[in-house]
Amino acid sequence: MSVLANMLSMWAAATDAFIMWKLLFHVFGIGRQTLEFSIRIQVKSGNKVSEVIVGPENKTVTSQDKFLRVNLVGDFVGYTSIPSFENFYLVVPRRGDPGQPQELGRNISMWMLLERVRFTLDGFECNKIGVSYEAFNQQPNFCSSPYWSCLHNQLWNYWEADLNRLSRNQTPLYGVEGQFERINQHPVMLQ
C-alpha cells in the first residue's frame, strides 16, 4: 500500500469515527462538594425576642441584645460521606438543531461521568476525548500506524462499554443511570 493510500485510509477511519457519533455533548466540570446548613434559634422572654443563626460558618453567636449566646457543639453529621466528583466531568448530550440554542439532552441514560484524565483540553493527546486532527496527523510513525490509531478511548467507546455491561446484567461504569438515581432531575449516588 502506498504512503498516500495509507494516509487516506487512516483519515477515512478518523472521519468515520467523527461521523459515526453525530451527537454533540456539553461537558461540565464538577466543583468541590460542600455541606451547608443554618439553625435559627429564637428565645422569647416576655415581649422581648432574642435571635441567632448558627452553622458551620459561625459556630458561636451572641444575639444583638447580648441576652442569648449559642455554641454549635456538633454539625449533626449522621450520614455517609458525600462522594467527591471533583476529578470528573459530567458529559451530557446536546439537543437542538445546528445554529439554534442548545439545551441539555433529557435522555439521562446517555449522561456519563468520566474522569478528567480521559480528556485532552488542548487536543494534542492521542487516545483521549477531544483529540484533534493535528494530534492524529502528527502522531509518531503516522504512515505505519495501525488503523484507528490515536482515536481510541472516545465517548462512544465508553457508551458502548456500558451497553455491553448492561447486556450482561452488570452495572454500568460510566453512565449516570444505573450507578445513580434521579431525584428532582439531579443525579445522586445510590448506597
C-alpha positions as CSV (number, residue, x, y, z in Angstrom):
1,M,0.0,0.0,0.0
2,S,1.4,3.4,-0.9
3,V,2.1,6.0,1.7
4,L,-0.7,8.2,0.3
5,A,-3.2,5.4,0.3
6,N,-2.3,4.5,3.9
7,M,-2.7,8.1,5.0
8,L,-6.1,8.4,3.2
9,S,-7.3,5.1,4.8
10,M,-6.3,6.5,8.2
11,W,-8.1,9.8,7.6
12,A,-11.2,7.8,6.4
13,A,-11.1,6.0,9.8
14,A,-11.0,9.3,11.6
15,T,-13.8,10.8,9.6
16,D,-15.9,7.6,10.1
17,A,-15.4,7.9,13.8
18,F,-16.5,11.6,13.8
19,I,-19.5,10.9,11.6
20,M,-20.5,7.7,13.4
21,W,-21.0,9.6,16.7
22,K,-23.1,12.6,15.5
23,L,-24.2,13.7,18.9
24,L,-22.6,16.8,20.4
25,F,-22.1,16.9,24.1
26,H,-21.8,19.5,26.8
27,V,-19.0,18.8,29.3
28,F,-19.3,20.2,32.8
29,G,-16.6,20.3,35.4
30,I,-17.9,19.4,38.9
31,G,-16.8,21.6,41.8
32,R,-15.9,20.7,45.3
33,Q,-18.6,19.4,47.5
34,T,-19.9,21.5,50.3
35,L,-22.2,21.0,53.3
36,E,-24.2,24.0,54.2
37,F,-26.9,24.4,56.9
38,S,-28.0,27.0,59.4
39,I,-30.0,26.8,62.6
40,R,-32.2,29.7,63.6
41,I,-32.8,30.0,67.3
42,Q,-35.3,32.4,68.8
43,V,-35.9,32.8,72.6
44,K,-38.9,34.8,73.7
45,S,-38.9,36.4,77.2
46,G,-42.0,38.4,77.8
47,N,-42.3,40.8,74.8
48,K,-38.6,40.5,74.1
49,V,-37.3,38.2,71.3
50,S,-33.6,37.3,71.0
51,E,-32.5,35.5,67.8
52,V,-29.3,34.0,66.5
53,I,-28.4,31.9,63.5
54,V,-25.6,29.3,63.8
55,G,-24.0,26.9,61.3
56,P,-20.6,25.7,60.1
57,E,-19.6,29.2,59.2
58,N,-20.5,30.8,62.5
59,K,-20.4,28.2,65.4
60,T,-20.5,30.7,68.3
61,V,-23.0,33.5,68.1
62,T,-24.4,36.1,70.5
63,S,-27.6,37.9,69.9
64,Q,-27.6,41.7,69.4
65,D,-29.2,42.3,72.8
66,K,-26.5,40.1,74.4
67,F,-29.2,38.0,76.1
68,L,-28.6,34.8,74.1
69,R,-25.3,33.1,73.3
70,V,-25.2,29.8,71.4
71,N,-22.3,27.4,70.7
72,L,-22.7,24.8,67.9
73,V,-21.2,21.7,69.5
74,G,-21.5,19.4,66.5
75,D,-22.7,19.5,63.0
76,F,-25.2,16.7,63.3
77,V,-23.5,14.6,60.7
78,G,-25.4,11.3,60.6
79,Y,-24.9,10.3,57.0
80,T,-22.3,8.6,54.9
81,S,-19.8,10.8,53.2
82,I,-20.9,12.5,50.1
83,P,-18.9,11.2,47.1
84,S,-16.5,13.6,45.5
85,F,-16.7,14.3,41.8
86,E,-14.0,16.9,41.6
87,N,-11.9,14.7,39.3
88,F,-14.8,14.0,36.9
89,Y,-16.6,15.7,34.0
90,L,-20.3,15.3,33.6
91,V,-20.9,14.6,29.9
92,V,-24.5,15.4,28.6
93,P,-25.8,15.2,25.0
94,R,-26.9,18.4,23.5
95,R,-30.3,18.9,21.9
96,G,-31.3,21.3,19.2
97,D,-30.8,21.9,15.5
98,P,-27.5,23.3,14.3
99,G,-27.4,27.1,14.7
100,Q,-30.2,27.0,17.3
101,P,-29.7,27.4,21.1
102,Q,-28.6,24.2,22.5
103,E,-30.2,22.7,25.6
104,L,-29.3,19.7,27.7
105,G,-30.5,16.4,26.5
106,R,-33.2,15.0,28.7
107,N,-32.2,11.4,28.0
108,I,-30.4,10.7,31.3
109,S,-29.4,7.3,30.0
110,M,-26.8,9.0,27.9
111,W,-25.3,11.1,30.6
112,M,-21.8,9.9,31.7
113,L,-19.4,10.7,34.5
114,L,-15.8,10.4,33.1
115,E,-12.6,11.0,34.9
116,R,-10.8,14.3,33.8
117,V,-7.7,12.3,32.8
118,R,-9.7,10.8,29.9
119,F,-9.9,14.2,28.2
120,T,-7.3,16.3,26.4
121,L,-8.0,20.0,26.8
122,D,-5.6,21.2,24.1
123,G,-6.4,18.4,21.6
124,F,-2.8,17.3,21.3
125,E,-3.0,13.9,23.1
126,C,-3.9,10.8,21.2
127,N,-6.5,8.3,22.5
128,K,-8.3,10.9,24.7
129,I,-11.6,12.6,24.3
130,G,-11.1,15.9,22.5
131,V,-8.2,14.6,20.3
132,S,-7.7,17.0,17.3
133,Y,-6.8,16.3,13.7
134,E,-3.4,17.8,14.5
135,A,-2.6,15.1,17.1
136,F,-3.9,12.4,14.8
137,N,-1.8,13.8,11.9
138,Q,1.4,14.4,13.9
139,Q,1.5,11.1,15.8
140,P,4.8,9.2,15.6
141,N,5.1,6.9,12.6
142,F,1.9,8.2,11.2
143,C,2.1,6.3,7.9
144,S,2.8,3.0,9.5
145,S,0.4,3.4,12.4
146,P,-2.4,0.9,12.7
147,Y,-6.0,1.6,11.6
148,W,-7.8,3.7,14.3
149,S,-4.5,4.7,15.9
150,C,-4.9,7.8,18.1
151,L,-8.7,7.5,18.1
152,H,-9.2,5.1,21.0
153,N,-11.0,6.0,24.3
154,Q,-13.6,8.3,22.7
155,L,-17.1,9.0,24.1
156,W,-18.7,6.3,22.1
157,N,-16.3,3.7,23.4
158,Y,-17.4,4.4,27.0
159,W,-21.0,4.4,25.9
160,E,-20.6,1.0,24.1
161,A,-18.7,-0.4,27.1
162,D,-21.7,0.4,29.3
163,L,-24.2,-1.0,26.9
164,N,-22.1,-4.2,26.8
165,R,-22.1,-4.4,30.6
166,L,-25.9,-3.7,30.7
167,S,-26.5,-6.6,28.2
168,R,-24.7,-8.9,30.8
169,N,-26.8,-7.5,33.7
170,Q,-23.9,-5.6,35.1
171,T,-23.8,-2.1,36.5
172,P,-22.5,0.5,34.0
173,L,-19.1,2.0,34.8
174,Y,-19.6,5.4,33.2
175,G,-23.3,6.1,32.8
176,V,-25.1,8.2,35.4
177,E,-28.2,6.0,35.2
178,G,-27.6,2.7,36.9
179,Q,-25.0,3.9,39.4
180,F,-27.0,7.0,40.2
181,E,-30.7,7.7,41.0
182,R,-32.7,10.5,39.6
183,I,-34.2,12.8,42.2
184,N,-35.7,16.1,41.2
185,Q,-33.9,15.8,37.8
186,H,-30.4,15.7,39.5
187,P,-28.3,12.6,39.7
188,V,-27.3,11.4,43.2
189,M,-25.3,8.4,44.3
190,L,-27.1,5.3,45.5
191,Q,-25.9,3.4,48.5
